[in-house]
Amino acid sequence: MKRIYRIAIVGTHSTGKTTLAKALSKVLNIPYTQRDFAIDIANKISPNKNMDQLLPAEHWEIQKEILDGYKKMLTNSQSFVSDGTIFTWKAYTEEFVGQELLSKIPLYPDYEKTLSELKKQYSHIFYLPPEIPLKADGFRPVSNTVRLALDNAILKELSSVQYIKLTGSLPNRLKEAQHIIQNNTDAI
């Protein structure tokens, strides 16, 4: 029976998630699924605004659409490597929507329950710390303070699951991740 690998690459913006996800996809011969597409959704919902200009309600609309995509991805029975995950989803939602507004959204508790269930669907979770310098993309904040706050929130979300921290260069990260995946029996 062929194993199903649902691999999450987790970290804040500018940590090398997309680069590692694409490289892993290639060496493992499983699909790369881009889930880190907040910019595309934001441009659809609120064109020509960067993250700092979006209203909390606009952030919530973006985050709802992203979560719906995660649900579809994780309930599919196929293997994938993804550079966006529910772990980053919650950190960014809380940072940019804010706890006060979230507490007023009737459906948010349901989303939190969904997150708890979806966390269990990944076969491998790799965390990338913010060791790569920030790059301006015209959308996300170029602030180490914000990035470190998001990183702490992501680590809080990861505390309820088993994950592996990958550091160093892309070849080192790729080699370690590939070794863990190919020698691990914890895949679904």
N, C-alpha and C positions, 0 to 999 in steps of 0.2 A: 504494500500500500504506500502510495506516494505521500510524503509529509506535506502539510500546508504550513508555510511560513508567513506569518503576519508580523513584519518587522517594523518597529517604530524607531525613528531617529528623532531624538528629543533635544531641545535647547532653545535658547532665545534667538532672536534674529542675529545674523552674521556670526554663526558658530560653525558653519560648514555642513549643515544638515543636507542641503540639496546636493552638494558635491559628493558627500559620502553615500547618500541614498542612491544616486545614479551609478556610482562605482560599484556598490554592492549588488545592485540590480543586474549589472552587466556580468560580474563574476559568478553570481549565483544563477543566472539565467531565469530570473523571475521578474515580473513587471514592476516598474517604478510607477508609483501613484503619487502625483503631485497633489498634496492636500494643503500645502502652505501657499494658498492663493488669496489671501486677504486683500491684496492690492487689486486684483481683478474684480472681486466682489464689491469692494468699496467704490471702485470706479463706476460700477453699474448702479449702485445705490445712491452714491453722492459724488458725481464726477468732479474732477479737478480739486479735490480736497486731500490734504495729507492727514495722518492720524490725529495730529494735534488740533485740527480744525473740525473734526467730526463731533457732532453732538452725541451725548451718551445713548440716546435712542437710536442713532444711526449705527453706533458701535454694536448695539444689541442686535439690530437687524443683520449686520454682517456676521456676528458670532452665531446667530441662529442658523443661517444658511451654511456656515462652515460645519457646525455640529451635525446638521442633517446629512451632509456629505460623508462625515465620519461614520455615522450610523449605517449608511448604505455600504460603505467600504468594508466595515467590520462584520456585517452580516452576510457578506458574500463569502462563498466557500473557497475562494482562490487565494493563492500566495501573492504577496506584494511586499515591496519596501516603500515606506512613506516618509516624507520629510516634514510632515505636519501631523500633529497628534492631538488627542483629547487632553493630554497633559498641558500642552502649551495653550490650548483653547481656553481652559479655565483661568490660567494665569493672565492671559491677555484680556479676557472678559472682565475679570475683577479689577484689573488695572485701569482699563479704559472706559468701562461702563460704570464701575463703582459699586460698592456694596450697598449704599443707600438706595440707588435706583434698582438694583437687582432685587432687593428685599420687597420692592413694590410691584415686581412683575409676577403675576399669578402663576405662570408656567415655570418659573425658574426652579422651584423645588423638584419638579418633574425632570428637568434637564439634569440636575445634580444626581438624581437616581439613575438616569440613563448613563451618565458618566461612570458611575460606580460599576455598572454592569459591563460597559464597553471596555473598561480597563482590563478586564479578564480575558479579552479576546486576542490580545497580542501574544505571539509566541516568544518574541525577543524584543527587549527595550534597551536601546543604547542612548545614553545621555552624553551630550557634548557640552562641556563647560565653556563659558565665554572667554576663551583664551586667544581668539583671533580678533584683530582690531576691527572696530565698527566701520562699516562702509555706508555712505549716504545713498539711499535709493529713492529719495524724494517723497517717501511716504512715511516710513517708520522713524521714530525719533533717534537722532544721533546723540544719545546721552548715555554715558556709562552708568549714571545713577539709576535711570529707568531700566536699563538692561540688567543691572544687578538685582534690582527689586523684582523684575520678572523672573530672573534665574532663581531667586529664593522661593518665589511662589511655585515655580515648576518643581523644584526639589521637594517642596511640601507635598505636592500632588504625587510625586514619585515615591514618597515614603510608605505608601500602602502597597507597593508592588516590588517585585524583584527587577532590578535594572543593573546595567553595567556601564560604568563611566569610561569613555574613550578619550584619550588625550594624545597630543603630539601631531605629527604630520599626517597628511592624508594616507600615505602608504602604511604608516604604523597603525592608524585607526582601521583601515581596510583589512589589513592582515589579521589584527586581533579580532575584529568582528567576524570575519570569514571563518577563522579557527573556532570561535565559540559556536557559531551557527552549525558548522559541519560536524562538530563533536558533541553537540548538546542533544540530549534526548528529551528535552522539555518542549519540543515543538508540538503543536496541536495534532 
